[in-house]
């Protein structure tokens, strides 16, 4: 699972019926540097890591920090095969992160 901050939404003119009940979010992945600053500060800049489009059926909004999975794990919540690269698995209220000590 990776952490990311929702920075927007995307809208499609047509989509597969299997996506019913969800939407697609644009997410800026968060690395250790972003997590160390804390997730409560929504004004922090997005990371240098390329953004990801994530399917969401939990209701995350812009500014929320989510946990998303990619690859084969992203298709696990669906009863039938579906073309998806990333899936929102969690919306976080708080994250406690302490960077590893440097020597």
Residue pairs with C-beta under 8 A, 6 or more apart in sequence:
1 67
1 68
1 69
1 89
1 90
2 29
2 30
2 67
2 68
2 69
2 70
3 29
3 30
3 34
3 35
3 39
3 65
3 66
3 67
3 92
3 95
4 27
4 28
4 29
4 30
4 52
4 54
4 65
4 66
4 68
5 27
5 28
5 30
5 34
5 39
5 42
5 46
5 63
5 64
5 65
5 66
6 25
6 26
6 27
6 60
6 61
6 62
6 63
6 64
6 65
6 66
7 26
7 27
7 28
7 46
7 51
7 62
8 25
8 26
8 62
9 23
9 24
9 25
9 26
9 62
10 24
10 25
10 26
10 53
11 23
11 24
12 24
16 82
16 83
18 78
18 80
18 82
19 55
19 82
21 57
22 55
22 56
22 57
23 55
23 56
23 57
24 53
24 54
24 55
24 56
25 53
25 54
25 55
25 56
25 60
25 66
25 88
26 51
26 52
26 53
26 54
27 51
27 52
27 53
27 54
27 66
27 68
27 86
28 46
28 47
28 49
28 51
29 47
29 49
29 50
29 51
29 52
30 39
30 47
30 49
30 65
31 47
31 49
32 97
32 99
33 47
34 44
34 47
35 95
35 97
36 97
36 98
36 99
37 44
38 95
39 65
39 92
39 94
39 95
40 94
42 63
52 68
52 70
52 85
52 86
53 85
53 86
54 66
54 68
54 86
54 87
54 88
55 74
55 84
55 86
55 87
55 88
56 66
56 88
57 88
58 66
58 88
58 90
58 91
59 91
60 66
60 88
60 91
64 91
64 92
65 91
65 92
65 95
66 88
66 89
66 90
66 91
66 92
67 88
67 89
67 90
67 91
67 92
68 74
68 86
68 87
68 88
68 89
69 76
69 86
69 87
69 89
70 85
70 86
70 87
71 85
73 87
74 84
74 85
74 86
74 87
75 81
75 82
75 84
75 87
76 87
77 87
78 84
